[in-house]
Amino acid sequence: MKHSKTLFELQAEVCKTLASPKRLEIINALKEGEKTVGELVEILGVPKANVSQHLAVMRHKGILNSRRDGVNIYYRIANPKVVQACVLMREVLTEQMQEKSRLIDITAGD
């Protein structure tokens, strides 16, 4: 019982870490493979300091891994299941939005 409580606490910590739209954008940007901080800055269109802060938090929580190659630091998803979880949640949200839109259309037609 204590083991599952600890697991739920860890799960909540990861969910809190992923509760940032920018961090979800970072995961989306990294789903095809590792990228440098500079590449992520260009993709996200936010300052390097901001991207670096998000990357540090995600690395600390075990969501991302990093490696240094000369002056560049490359980041990648630590476990591909993180991407799968994000895709699954986005699918759920898309279905919910489609259902709400359908209900609005039905109501508007009355």
Secondary structure, DSSP 8 states (H G I E B T S, - for coil): -HHHHHHHHHHHHHHHHT-SHHHHHHHHHHTTS-EEHHHHHHHHTS-HHHHHHHHHHHHHTTSEEEEEETTEEEEEES-HHHHHHHHHHHHHHHHHHHHHHHHHHHHHT-
